[in-house]
Amino acid sequence: MLQMRPSCECCDKDLPPESDGAFICSFERTFCEDCATSVLGGVCPNCGGELAPRPARSPDLLDKYPASTQRIYKPLDGVQAV
């Protein structure tokens, strides 16, 4: 099951589960739309894979399967997040 992490790994921006501005790679690394497109060019800095829009989870399933609360923040060296 998708973890739906709560923040951008690059700039630490909040990304609630209902956000349509979250992008993920196949390893569920999570980034905001600004970082995914402007800073990272659509490529995950961790695995080199494509960043794609994170799918939504319906509200009734969020009650049963809540989003993750684990924040991962790993700013990129020498890169200024937008």
N, CA, C and O atoms as a Maestro MAE file, in Angstrom:
{
 s_m_m2io_version
 :::
 2.0.0
}

f_m_ct {
 s_m_title
 :::
 protein
 m_atom[328] {
  # First column is atom index #
  i_m_mmod_type
  r_m_x_coord
  r_m_y_coord
  r_m_z_coord
  i_m_residue_number
  s_m_chain_name
  s_m_pdb_residue_name
  s_m_pdb_atom_name
  i_m_atomic_number
  :::
  1 25 0.837 -1.168 0.000 1 A "MET " " N  " 7
  2 3 0.000 0.000 0.000 1 A "MET " " CA " 6
  3 2 0.890 1.242 0.000 1 A "MET " " C  " 6
  4 15 1.912 1.286 0.685 1 A "MET " " O  " 8
  5 25 0.495 2.232 -0.765 2 A "LEU " " N  " 7
  6 3 1.214 3.490 -0.876 2 A "LEU " " CA " 6
  7 2 1.246 4.213 0.462 2 A "LEU " " C  " 6
  8 15 0.210 4.367 1.109 2 A "LEU " " O  " 8
  9 25 2.437 4.661 0.886 3 A "GLN " " N  " 7
  10 3 2.581 5.308 2.188 3 A "GLN " " CA " 6
  11 2 1.964 6.701 2.250 3 A "GLN " " C  " 6
  12 15 1.520 7.120 3.319 3 A "GLN " " O  " 8
  13 25 1.923 7.421 1.150 4 A "MET " " N  " 7
  14 3 1.405 8.787 1.108 4 A "MET " " CA " 6
  15 2 2.096 9.651 2.162 4 A "MET " " C  " 6
  16 15 1.473 10.101 3.124 4 A "MET " " O  " 8
  17 25 3.371 9.869 1.963 5 A "ARG " " N  " 7
  18 3 4.179 10.650 2.900 5 A "ARG " " CA " 6
  19 2 3.698 12.093 2.977 5 A "ARG " " C  " 6
  20 15 3.167 12.622 2.000 5 A "ARG " " O  " 8
  21 25 3.879 12.738 4.137 6 A "PRO " " N  " 7
  22 3 3.243 14.023 4.403 6 A "PRO " " CA " 6
  23 2 3.974 15.267 3.922 6 A "PRO " " C  " 6
  24 15 3.475 16.377 4.107 6 A "PRO " " O  " 8
  25 25 5.156 15.109 3.303 7 A "SER " " N  " 7
  26 3 5.922 16.304 2.944 7 A "SER " " CA " 6
  27 2 6.864 16.037 1.781 7 A "SER " " C  " 6
  28 15 7.150 14.893 1.427 7 A "SER " " O  " 8
  29 25 7.339 17.144 1.195 8 A "CYS " " N  " 7
  30 3 8.320 17.064 0.117 8 A "CYS " " CA " 6
  31 2 9.680 16.726 0.717 8 A "CYS " " C  " 6
  32 15 10.120 17.348 1.684 8 A "CYS " " O  " 8
  33 25 10.321 15.754 0.142 9 A "GLU " " N  " 7
  34 3 11.629 15.328 0.639 9 A "GLU " " CA " 6
  35 2 12.717 16.372 0.351 9 A "GLU " " C  " 6
  36 15 13.745 16.396 1.027 9 A "GLU " " O  " 8
  37 25 12.497 17.217 -0.630 10 A "CYS " " N  " 7
  38 3 13.498 18.206 -1.038 10 A "CYS " " CA " 6
  39 2 13.373 19.522 -0.267 10 A "CYS " " C  " 6
  40 15 14.384 20.073 0.169 10 A "CYS " " O  " 8
  41 25 12.139 20.040 -0.088 11 A "CYS " " N  " 7
  42 3 11.967 21.356 0.550 11 A "CYS " " CA " 6
  43 2 11.141 21.305 1.834 11 A "CYS " " C  " 6
  44 15 10.982 22.329 2.499 11 A "CYS " " O  " 8
  45 25 10.617 20.146 2.192 12 A "ASP " " N  " 7
  46 3 9.840 19.916 3.416 12 A "ASP " " CA " 6
  47 2 8.461 20.577 3.402 12 A "ASP " " C  " 6
  48 15 7.852 20.742 4.460 12 A "ASP " " O  " 8
  49 25 7.965 20.950 2.243 13 A "LYS " " N  " 7
  50 3 6.611 21.511 2.114 13 A "LYS " " CA " 6
  51 2 5.583 20.451 2.497 13 A "LYS " " C  " 6
  52 15 5.734 19.282 2.140 13 A "LYS " " O  " 8
  53 25 4.545 20.850 3.218 14 A "ASP " " N  " 7
  54 3 3.474 19.928 3.583 14 A "ASP " " CA " 6
  55 2 2.735 19.443 2.334 14 A "ASP " " C  " 6
  56 15 2.421 20.228 1.439 14 A "ASP " " O  " 8
  57 25 2.465 18.142 2.290 15 A "LEU " " N  " 7
  58 3 1.718 17.531 1.195 15 A "LEU " " CA " 6
  59 2 0.650 16.608 1.793 15 A "LEU " " C  " 6
  60 15 0.853 15.396 1.875 15 A "LEU " " O  " 8
  61 25 -0.477 17.175 2.207 16 A "PRO " " N  " 7
  62 3 -1.524 16.348 2.795 16 A "PRO " " CA " 6
  63 2 -2.031 15.318 1.786 16 A "PRO " " C  " 6
  64 15 -1.855 15.494 0.580 16 A "PRO " " O  " 8
  65 25 -2.652 14.259 2.264 17 A "PRO " " N  " 7
  66 3 -3.072 13.178 1.365 17 A "PRO " " CA " 6
  67 2 -3.999 13.630 0.243 17 A "PRO " " C  " 6
  68 15 -4.010 13.023 -0.828 17 A "PRO " " O  " 8
  69 25 -4.775 14.688 0.472 18 A "GLU " " N  " 7
  70 3 -5.703 15.155 -0.568 18 A "GLU " " CA " 6
  71 2 -5.033 16.105 -1.567 18 A "GLU " " C  " 6
  72 15 -5.679 16.572 -2.505 18 A "GLU " " O  " 8
  73 25 -3.756 16.390 -1.371 19 A "SER " " N  " 7
  74 3 -3.026 17.308 -2.243 19 A "SER " " CA " 6
  75 2 -2.888 16.732 -3.646 19 A "SER " " C  " 6
  76 15 -2.552 15.562 -3.826 19 A "SER " " O  " 8
  77 25 -3.154 17.584 -4.640 20 A "ASP " " N  " 7
  78 3 -2.946 17.145 -6.022 20 A "ASP " " CA " 6
  79 2 -1.590 17.613 -6.546 20 A "ASP " " C  " 6
  80 15 -1.300 17.457 -7.732 20 A "ASP " " O  " 8
  81 25 -0.759 18.184 -5.673 21 A "GLY " " N  " 7
  82 3 0.558 18.664 -6.063 21 A "GLY " " CA " 6
  83 2 1.698 17.796 -5.579 21 A "GLY " " C  " 6
  84 15 2.825 18.275 -5.451 21 A "GLY " " O  " 8
  85 25 1.432 16.531 -5.307 22 A "ALA " " N  " 7
  86 3 2.473 15.615 -4.836 22 A "ALA " " CA " 6
  87 2 2.914 14.693 -5.972 22 A "ALA " " C  " 6
  88 15 2.094 14.217 -6.758 22 A "ALA " " O  " 8
  89 25 4.221 14.451 -6.042 23 A "PHE " " N  " 7
  90 3 4.790 13.561 -7.051 23 A "PHE " " CA " 6
  91 2 5.614 12.493 -6.347 23 A "PHE " " C  " 6
  92 15 6.226 12.753 -5.312 23 A "PHE " " O  " 8
  93 25 5.627 11.285 -6.915 24 A "ILE " " N  " 7
  94 3 6.364 10.168 -6.318 24 A "ILE " " CA " 6
  95 2 7.137 9.405 -7.394 24 A "ILE " " C  " 6
  96 15 6.826 9.470 -8.583 24 A "ILE " " O  " 8
  97 25 8.163 8.674 -6.926 25 A "CYS " " N  " 7
  98 3 8.860 7.729 -7.795 25 A "CYS " " CA " 6
  99 2 8.350 6.332 -7.440 25 A "CYS " " C  " 6
  100 15 7.464 6.193 -6.597 25 A "CYS " " O  " 8
  101 25 8.894 5.316 -8.065 26 A "SER " " N  " 7
  102 3 8.420 3.955 -7.804 26 A "SER " " CA " 6
  103 2 8.804 3.449 -6.408 26 A "SER " " C  " 6
  104 15 8.295 2.423 -5.957 26 A "SER " " O  " 8
  105 25 9.707 4.176 -5.722 27 A "PHE " " N  " 7
  106 3 10.075 3.826 -4.355 27 A "PHE " " CA " 6
  107 2 9.352 4.696 -3.334 27 A "PHE " " C  " 6
  108 15 9.692 4.696 -2.151 27 A "PHE " " O  " 8
  109 25 8.340 5.444 -3.809 28 A "GLU " " N  " 7
  110 3 7.482 6.290 -2.981 28 A "GLU " " CA " 6
  111 2 8.197 7.498 -2.395 28 A "GLU " " C  " 6
  112 15 7.701 8.093 -1.439 28 A "GLU " " O  " 8
  113 25 9.343 7.874 -2.940 29 A "ARG " " N  " 7
  114 3 9.966 9.125 -2.542 29 A "ARG " " CA " 6
  115 2 9.020 10.214 -2.992 29 A "ARG " " C  " 6
  116 15 8.504 10.164 -4.108 29 A "ARG " " O  " 8
  117 25 8.785 11.191 -2.145 30 A "THR " " N  " 7
  118 3 7.714 12.154 -2.380 30 A "THR " " CA " 6
  119 2 8.252 13.574 -2.500 30 A "THR " " C  " 6
  120 15 9.098 13.997 -1.712 30 A "THR " " O  " 8
  121 25 7.751 14.306 -3.494 31 A "PHE " " N  " 7
  122 3 8.194 15.664 -3.771 31 A "PHE " " CA " 6
  123 2 6.998 16.532 -4.148 31 A "PHE " " C  " 6
  124 15 6.011 16.042 -4.697 31 A "PHE " " O  " 8
  125 25 7.097 17.832 -3.844 32 A "CYS " " N  " 7
  126 3 6.051 18.764 -4.264 32 A "CYS " " CA " 6
  127 2 6.193 19.008 -5.770 32 A "CYS " " C  " 6
  128 15 7.221 18.683 -6.364 32 A "CYS " " O  " 8
  129 25 5.181 19.569 -6.362 33 A "GLU " " N  " 7
  130 3 5.196 19.809 -7.804 33 A "GLU " " CA " 6
  131 2 6.325 20.757 -8.206 33 A "GLU " " C  " 6
  132 15 6.980 20.540 -9.226 33 A "GLU " " O  " 8
  133 25 6.558 21.808 -7.413 34 A "ASP " " N  " 7
  134 3 7.631 22.762 -7.739 34 A "ASP " " CA " 6
  135 2 8.992 22.078 -7.786 34 A "ASP " " C  " 6
  136 15 9.745 22.255 -8.744 34 A "ASP " " O  " 8
  137 25 9.310 21.300 -6.761 35 A "CYS " " N  " 7
  138 3 10.605 20.608 -6.732 35 A "CYS " " CA " 6
  139 2 10.676 19.536 -7.820 35 A "CYS " " C  " 6
  140 15 11.701 19.399 -8.487 35 A "CYS " " O  " 8
  141 25 9.601 18.783 -8.000 36 A "ALA " " N  " 7
  142 3 9.601 17.710 -8.997 36 A "ALA " " CA " 6
  143 2 9.862 18.238 -10.403 36 A "ALA " " C  " 6
  144 15 10.584 17.613 -11.181 36 A "ALA " " O  " 8
  145 25 9.275 19.386 -10.729 37 A "THR " " N  " 7
  146 3 9.414 19.897 -12.088 37 A "THR " " CA " 6
  147 2 10.576 20.867 -12.238 37 A "THR " " C  " 6
  148 15 11.387 20.718 -13.152 37 A "THR " " O  " 8
  149 25 10.674 21.859 -11.356 38 A "SER " " N  " 7
  150 3 11.678 22.919 -11.521 38 A "SER " " CA " 6
  151 2 13.071 22.524 -11.051 38 A "SER " " C  " 6
  152 15 14.060 22.812 -11.725 38 A "SER " " O  " 8
  153 25 13.153 21.869 -9.904 39 A "VAL " " N  " 7
  154 3 14.452 21.533 -9.318 39 A "VAL " " CA " 6
  155 2 14.979 20.199 -9.844 39 A "VAL " " C  " 6
  156 15 16.159 20.076 -10.171 39 A "VAL " " O  " 8
  157 25 14.099 19.203 -9.923 40 A "LEU " " N  " 7
  158 3 14.544 17.843 -10.245 40 A "LEU " " CA " 6
  159 2 14.326 17.439 -11.702 40 A "LEU " " C  " 6
  160 15 14.814 16.395 -12.133 40 A "LEU " " O  " 8
  161 25 13.604 18.248 -12.457 41 A "GLY " " N  " 7
  162 3 13.382 17.934 -13.871 41 A "GLY " " CA " 6
  163 2 12.636 16.641 -14.103 41 A "GLY " " C  " 6
  164 15 12.827 15.993 -15.132 41 A "GLY " " O  " 8
  165 25 11.775 16.248 -13.151 42 A "GLY " " N  " 7
  166 3 10.963 15.043 -13.321 42 A "GLY " " CA " 6
  167 2 11.690 13.737 -13.035 42 A "GLY " " C  " 6
  168 15 11.167 12.660 -13.323 42 A "GLY " " O  " 8
  169 25 12.902 13.821 -12.466 43 A "VAL " " N  " 7
  170 3 13.708 12.627 -12.194 43 A "VAL " " CA " 6
  171 2 14.021 12.555 -10.702 43 A "VAL " " C  " 6
  172 15 14.470 13.539 -10.116 43 A "VAL " " O  " 8
  173 25 13.791 11.417 -10.094 44 A "CYS " " N  " 7
  174 3 14.065 11.219 -8.674 44 A "CYS " " CA " 6
  175 2 15.571 11.245 -8.417 44 A "CYS " " C  " 6
  176 15 16.318 10.515 -9.068 44 A "CYS " " O  " 8
  177 25 16.026 12.076 -7.475 45 A "PRO " " N  " 7
  178 3 17.462 12.132 -7.188 45 A "PRO " " CA " 6
  179 2 17.963 10.908 -6.430 45 A "PRO " " C  " 6
  180 15 19.171 10.696 -6.333 45 A "PRO " " O  " 8
  181 25 17.067 10.114 -5.902 46 A "ASN " " N  " 7
  182 3 17.456 8.925 -5.133 46 A "ASN " " CA " 6
  183 2 17.638 7.698 -6.014 46 A "ASN " " C  " 6
  184 15 18.619 6.967 -5.879 46 A "ASN " " O  " 8
  185 25 16.680 7.474 -6.924 47 A "CYS " " N  " 7
  186 3 16.735 6.244 -7.722 47 A "CYS " " CA " 6
  187 2 16.922 6.491 -9.215 47 A "CYS " " C  " 6
  188 15 17.191 5.558 -9.971 47 A "CYS " " O  " 8
  189 25 16.779 7.759 -9.646 48 A "GLY " " N  " 7
  190 3 16.918 8.074 -11.060 48 A "GLY " " CA " 6
  191 2 15.675 7.780 -11.874 48 A "GLY " " C  " 6
  192 15 15.677 7.916 -13.097 48 A "GLY " " O  " 8
  193 25 14.608 7.374 -11.191 49 A "GLY " " N  " 7
  194 3 13.357 7.043 -11.880 49 A "GLY " " CA " 6
  195 2 12.490 8.265 -12.130 49 A "GLY " " C  " 6
  196 15 12.758 9.360 -11.637 49 A "GLY " " O  " 8
  197 25 11.458 8.046 -12.901 50 A "GLU " " N  " 7
  198 3 10.504 9.102 -13.254 50 A "GLU " " CA " 6
  199 2 9.659 9.508 -12.052 50 A "GLU " " C  " 6
  200 15 9.267 8.660 -11.251 50 A "GLU " " O  " 8
  201 25 9.381 10.795 -11.926 51 A "LEU " " N  " 7
  202 3 8.456 11.290 -10.915 51 A "LEU " " CA " 6
  203 2 7.093 11.465 -11.567 51 A "LEU " " C  " 6
  204 15 6.970 12.115 -12.605 51 A "LEU " " O  " 8
  205 25 6.079 10.886 -10.957 52 A "ALA " " N  " 7
  206 3 4.720 10.920 -11.490 52 A "ALA " " CA " 6
  207 2 3.768 11.453 -10.427 52 A "ALA " " C  " 6
  208 15 4.060 11.353 -9.235 52 A "ALA " " O  " 8
  209 25 2.625 12.020 -10.840 53 A "PRO " " N  " 7
  210 3 1.661 12.492 -9.849 53 A "PRO " " CA " 6
  211 2 1.254 11.368 -8.893 53 A "PRO " " C  " 6
  212 15 0.985 10.241 -9.309 53 A "PRO " " O  " 8
  213 25 1.218 11.703 -7.610 54 A "ARG " " N  " 7
  214 3 0.801 10.715 -6.605 54 A "ARG " " CA " 6
  215 2 -0.701 10.497 -6.727 54 A "ARG " " C  " 6
  216 15 -1.459 11.466 -6.770 54 A "ARG " " O  " 8
  217 25 -1.145 9.250 -6.784 55 A "PRO " " N  " 7
  218 3 -2.582 8.995 -6.875 55 A "PRO " " CA " 6
  219 2 -3.293 9.355 -5.578 55 A "PRO " " C  " 6
  220 15 -2.703 9.316 -4.498 55 A "PRO " " O  " 8
  221 25 -4.552 9.703 -5.699 56 A "ALA " " N  " 7
  222 3 -5.365 10.053 -4.535 56 A "ALA " " CA " 6
  223 2 -5.914 8.793 -3.876 56 A "ALA " " C  " 6
  224 15 -6.057 7.749 -4.512 56 A "ALA " " O  " 8
  225 25 -6.213 8.916 -2.600 57 A "ARG " " N  " 7
  226 3 -6.887 7.832 -1.866 57 A "ARG " " CA " 6
  227 2 -8.223 8.389 -1.398 57 A "ARG " " C  " 6
  228 15 -8.277 9.492 -0.855 57 A "ARG " " O  " 8
  229 25 -9.285 7.649 -1.597 58 A "SER " " N  " 7
  230 3 -10.604 8.154 -1.234 58 A "SER " " CA " 6
  231 2 -10.694 8.391 0.277 58 A "SER " " C  " 6
  232 15 -10.066 7.678 1.061 58 A "SER " " O  " 8
  233 25 -11.484 9.405 0.683 59 A "PRO " " N  " 7
  234 3 -11.590 9.743 2.105 59 A "PRO " " CA " 6
  235 2 -11.999 8.569 2.993 59 A "PRO " " C  " 6
  236 15 -11.499 8.448 4.111 59 A "PRO " " O  " 8
  237 25 -12.893 7.705 2.523 60 A "ASP " " N  " 7
  238 3 -13.309 6.568 3.353 60 A "ASP " " CA " 6
  239 2 -12.158 5.581 3.562 60 A "ASP " " C  " 6
  240 15 -12.061 4.957 4.619 60 A "ASP " " O  " 8
  241 25 -11.298 5.438 2.570 61 A "LEU " " N  " 7
  242 3 -10.138 4.553 2.732 61 A "LEU " " CA " 6
  243 2 -9.037 5.211 3.555 61 A "LEU " " C  " 6
  244 15 -8.256 4.519 4.209 61 A "LEU " " O  " 8
  245 25 -8.967 6.551 3.530 62 A "LEU " " N  " 7
  246 3 -7.997 7.239 4.384 62 A "LEU " " CA " 6
  247 2 -8.312 7.003 5.857 62 A "LEU " " C  " 6
  248 15 -7.402 6.945 6.683 62 A "LEU " " O  " 8
  249 25 -9.593 6.866 6.192 63 A "ASP " " N  " 7
  250 3 -9.968 6.550 7.571 63 A "ASP " " CA " 6
  251 2 -9.449 5.177 7.971 63 A "ASP " " C  " 6
  252 15 -8.952 4.987 9.081 63 A "ASP " " O  " 8
  253 25 -9.569 4.234 7.064 64 A "LYS " " N  " 7
  254 3 -9.141 2.854 7.361 64 A "LYS " " CA " 6
  255 2 -7.626 2.686 7.193 64 A "LYS " " C  " 6
  256 15 -6.987 1.960 7.955 64 A "LYS " " O  " 8
  257 25 -7.068 3.356 6.200 65 A "TYR " " N  " 7
  258 3 -5.640 3.262 5.887 65 A "TYR " " CA " 6
  259 2 -5.059 4.673 5.839 65 A "TYR " " C  " 6
  260 15 -4.896 5.228 4.752 65 A "TYR " " O  " 8
  261 25 -4.744 5.264 6.988 66 A "PRO " " N  " 7
  262 3 -4.290 6.655 7.022 66 A "PRO " " CA " 6
  263 2 -2.928 6.853 6.336 66 A "PRO " " C  " 6
  264 15 -2.129 5.928 6.192 66 A "PRO " " O  " 8
  265 25 -2.713 8.101 5.924 67 A "ALA " " N  " 7
  266 3 -1.437 8.468 5.313 67 A "ALA " " CA " 6
  267 2 -0.325 8.386 6.355 67 A "ALA " " C  " 6
  268 15 -0.580 8.448 7.558 67 A "ALA " " O  " 8
  269 25 0.885 8.250 5.886 68 A "SER " " N  " 7
  270 3 2.055 8.199 6.762 68 A "SER " " CA " 6
  271 2 2.262 9.542 7.452 68 A "SER " " C  " 6
  272 15 1.894 10.587 6.916 68 A "SER " " O  " 8
  273 25 2.843 9.508 8.620 69 A "THR " " N  " 7
  274 3 3.218 10.744 9.328 69 A "THR " " CA " 6
  275 2 4.736 10.916 9.341 69 A "THR " " C  " 6
  276 15 5.243 11.892 9.894 69 A "THR " " O  " 8
  277 25 5.458 9.986 8.740 70 A "GLN " " N  " 7
  278 3 6.919 10.033 8.720 70 A "GLN " " CA " 6
  279 2 7.398 11.048 7.686 70 A "GLN " " C  " 6
  280 15 7.146 10.897 6.491 70 A "GLN " " O  " 8
  281 25 8.086 12.078 8.158 71 A "ARG " " N  " 7
  282 3 8.649 13.092 7.280 71 A "ARG " " CA " 6
  283 2 10.078 12.699 6.933 71 A "ARG " " C  " 6
  284 15 10.854 12.308 7.806 71 A "ARG " " O  " 8
  285 25 10.415 12.804 5.665 72 A "ILE " " N  " 7
  286 3 11.779 12.581 5.202 72 A "ILE " " CA " 6
  287 2 12.224 13.875 4.538 72 A "ILE " " C  " 6
  288 15 11.609 14.326 3.572 72 A "ILE " " O  " 8
  289 25 13.287 14.467 5.053 73 A "TYR " " N  " 7
  290 3 13.786 15.731 4.525 73 A "TYR " " CA " 6
  291 2 15.258 15.577 4.218 73 A "TYR " " C  " 6
  292 15 16.083 15.447 5.123 73 A "TYR " " O  " 8
  293 25 15.587 15.593 2.927 74 A "LYS " " N  " 7
  294 3 16.972 15.456 2.490 74 A "LYS " " CA " 6
  295 2 17.240 16.486 1.407 74 A "LYS " " C  " 6
  296 15 17.217 16.161 0.220 74 A "LYS " " O  " 8
  297 25 17.497 17.747 1.812 75 A "PRO " " N  " 7
  298 3 17.753 18.774 0.801 75 A "PRO " " CA " 6
  299 2 18.955 18.404 -0.069 75 A "PRO " " C  " 6
  300 15 19.905 17.774 0.395 75 A "PRO " " O  " 8
  301 25 18.894 18.798 -1.307 76 A "LEU " " N  " 7
  302 3 19.976 18.482 -2.228 76 A "LEU " " CA " 6
  303 2 21.123 19.452 -2.049 76 A "LEU " " C  " 6
  304 15 20.899 20.657 -1.932 76 A "LEU " " O  " 8
  305 25 22.337 18.957 -2.025 77 A "ASP " " N  " 7
  306 3 23.529 19.808 -1.902 77 A "ASP " " CA " 6
  307 2 23.635 20.734 -3.101 77 A "ASP " " C  " 6
  308 15 23.601 20.290 -4.248 77 A "ASP " " O  " 8
  309 25 23.765 22.027 -2.825 78 A "GLY " " N  " 7
  310 3 23.984 22.991 -3.873 78 A "GLY " " CA " 6
  311 2 22.768 23.335 -4.702 78 A "GLY " " C  " 6
  312 15 22.883 24.072 -5.681 78 A "GLY " " O  " 8
  313 25 21.601 22.821 -4.338 79 A "VAL " " N  " 7
  314 3 20.393 23.102 -5.100 79 A "VAL " " CA " 6
  315 2 19.440 23.852 -4.196 79 A "VAL " " C  " 6
  316 15 19.133 23.403 -3.092 79 A "VAL " " O  " 8
  317 25 18.977 24.988 -4.665 80 A "GLN " " N  " 7
  318 3 18.024 25.802 -3.904 80 A "GLN " " CA " 6
  319 2 16.622 25.388 -4.311 80 A "GLN " " C  " 6
  320 15 16.232 25.567 -5.465 80 A "GLN " " O  " 8
  321 25 15.858 24.834 -3.371 81 A "ALA " " N  " 7
  322 3 14.472 24.469 -3.651 81 A "ALA " " CA " 6
  323 2 13.645 25.732 -3.823 81 A "ALA " " C  " 6
  324 15 13.917 26.765 -3.211 81 A "ALA " " O  " 8
  325 25 12.637 25.625 -4.661 82 A "VAL " " N  " 7
  326 3 11.753 26.779 -4.917 82 A "VAL " " CA " 6
  327 2 10.610 26.831 -3.945 82 A "VAL " " C  " 6
  328 15 9.777 27.735 -4.019 82 A "VAL " " O  " 8
  :::
 }
 m_bond[327] {
  # First column is bond index #
  i_m_from
  i_m_to
  i_m_order
  :::
  1 1 2 1
  2 2 3 1
  3 3 4 2
  4 3 5 1
  5 5 6 1
  6 6 7 1
  7 7 8 2
  8 7 9 1
  9 9 10 1
  10 10 11 1
  11 11 12 2
  12 11 13 1
  13 13 14 1
  14 14 15 1
  15 15 16 2
  16 15 17 1
  17 17 18 1
  18 18 19 1
  19 19 20 2
  20 19 21 1
  21 21 22 1
  22 22 23 1
  23 23 24 2
  24 23 25 1
  25 25 26 1
  26 26 27 1
  27 27 28 2
  28 27 29 1
  29 29 30 1
  30 30 31 1
  31 31 32 2
  32 31 33 1
  33 33 34 1
  34 34 35 1
  35 35 36 2
  36 35 37 1
  37 37 38 1
  38 38 39 1
  39 39 40 2
  40 39 41 1
  41 41 42 1
  42 42 43 1
  43 43 44 2
  44 43 45 1
  45 45 46 1
  46 46 47 1
  47 47 48 2
  48 47 49 1
  49 49 50 1
  50 50 51 1
  51 51 52 2
  52 51 53 1
  53 53 54 1
  54 54 55 1
  55 55 56 2
  56 55 57 1
  57 57 58 1
  58 58 59 1
  59 59 60 2
  60 59 61 1
  61 61 62 1
  62 62 63 1
  63 63 64 2
  64 63 65 1
  65 65 66 1
  66 66 67 1
  67 67 68 2
  68 67 69 1
  69 69 70 1
  70 70 71 1
  71 71 72 2
  72 71 73 1
  73 73 74 1
  74 74 75 1
  75 75 76 2
  76 75 77 1
  77 77 78 1
  78 78 79 1
  79 79 80 2
  80 79 81 1
  81 81 82 1
  82 82 83 1
  83 83 84 2
  84 83 85 1
  85 85 86 1
  86 86 87 1
  87 87 88 2
  88 87 89 1
  89 89 90 1
  90 90 91 1
  91 91 92 2
  92 91 93 1
  93 93 94 1
  94 94 95 1
  95 95 96 2
  96 95 97 1
  97 97 98 1
  98 98 99 1
  99 99 100 2
  100 99 101 1
  101 101 102 1
  102 102 103 1
  103 103 104 2
  104 103 105 1
  105 105 106 1
  106 106 107 1
  107 107 108 2
  108 107 109 1
  109 109 110 1
  110 110 111 1
  111 111 112 2
  112 111 113 1
  113 113 114 1
  114 114 115 1
  115 115 116 2
  116 115 117 1
  117 117 118 1
  118 118 119 1
  119 119 120 2
  120 119 121 1
  121 121 122 1
  122 122 123 1
  123 123 124 2
  124 123 125 1
  125 125 126 1
  126 126 127 1
  127 127 128 2
  128 127 129 1
  129 129 130 1
  130 130 131 1
  131 131 132 2
  132 131 133 1
  133 133 134 1
  134 134 135 1
  135 135 136 2
  136 135 137 1
  137 137 138 1
  138 138 139 1
  139 139 140 2
  140 139 141 1
  141 141 142 1
  142 142 143 1
  143 143 144 2
  144 143 145 1
  145 145 146 1
  146 146 147 1
  147 147 148 2
  148 147 149 1
  149 149 150 1
  150 150 151 1
  151 151 152 2
  152 151 153 1
  153 153 154 1
  154 154 155 1
  155 155 156 2
  156 155 157 1
  157 157 158 1
  158 158 159 1
  159 159 160 2
  160 159 161 1
  161 161 162 1
  162 162 163 1
  163 163 164 2
  164 163 165 1
  165 165 166 1
  166 166 167 1
  167 167 168 2
  168 167 169 1
  169 169 170 1
  170 170 171 1
  171 171 172 2
  172 171 173 1
  173 173 174 1
  174 174 175 1
  175 175 176 2
  176 175 177 1
  177 177 178 1
  178 178 179 1
  179 179 180 2
  180 179 181 1
  181 181 182 1
  182 182 183 1
  183 183 184 2
  184 183 185 1
  185 185 186 1
  186 186 187 1
  187 187 188 2
  188 187 189 1
  189 189 190 1
  190 190 191 1
  191 191 192 2
  192 191 193 1
  193 193 194 1
  194 194 195 1
  195 195 196 2
  196 195 197 1
  197 197 198 1
  198 198 199 1
  199 199 200 2
  200 199 201 1
  201 201 202 1
  202 202 203 1
  203 203 204 2
  204 203 205 1
  205 205 206 1
  206 206 207 1
  207 207 208 2
  208 207 209 1
  209 209 210 1
  210 210 211 1
  211 211 212 2
  212 211 213 1
  213 213 214 1
  214 214 215 1
  215 215 216 2
  216 215 217 1
  217 217 218 1
  218 218 219 1
  219 219 220 2
  220 219 221 1
  221 221 222 1
  222 222 223 1
  223 223 224 2
  224 223 225 1
  225 225 226 1
  226 226 227 1
  227 227 228 2
  228 227 229 1
  229 229 230 1
  230 230 231 1
  231 231 232 2
  232 231 233 1
  233 233 234 1
  234 234 235 1
  235 235 236 2
  236 235 237 1
  237 237 238 1
  238 238 239 1
  239 239 240 2
  240 239 241 1
  241 241 242 1
  242 242 243 1
  243 243 244 2
  244 243 245 1
  245 245 246 1
  246 246 247 1
  247 247 248 2
  248 247 249 1
  249 249 250 1
  250 250 251 1
  251 251 252 2
  252 251 253 1
  253 253 254 1
  254 254 255 1
  255 255 256 2
  256 255 257 1
  257 257 258 1
  258 258 259 1
  259 259 260 2
  260 259 261 1
  261 261 262 1
  262 262 263 1
  263 263 264 2
  264 263 265 1
  265 265 266 1
  266 266 267 1
  267 267 268 2
  268 267 269 1
  269 269 270 1
  270 270 271 1
  271 271 272 2
  272 271 273 1
  273 273 274 1
  274 274 275 1
  275 275 276 2
  276 275 277 1
  277 277 278 1
  278 278 279 1
  279 279 280 2
  280 279 281 1
  281 281 282 1
  282 282 283 1
  283 283 284 2
  284 283 285 1
  285 285 286 1
  286 286 287 1
  287 287 288 2
  288 287 289 1
  289 289 290 1
  290 290 291 1
  291 291 292 2
  292 291 293 1
  293 293 294 1
  294 294 295 1
  295 295 296 2
  296 295 297 1
  297 297 298 1
  298 298 299 1
  299 299 300 2
  300 299 301 1
  301 301 302 1
  302 302 303 1
  303 303 304 2
  304 303 305 1
  305 305 306 1
  306 306 307 1
  307 307 308 2
  308 307 309 1
  309 309 310 1
  310 310 311 1
  311 311 312 2
  312 311 313 1
  313 313 314 1
  314 314 315 1
  315 315 316 2
  316 315 317 1
  317 317 318 1
  318 318 319 1
  319 319 320 2
  320 319 321 1
  321 321 322 1
  322 322 323 1
  323 323 324 2
  324 323 325 1
  325 325 326 1
  326 326 327 1
  327 327 328 2
  :::
 }
}
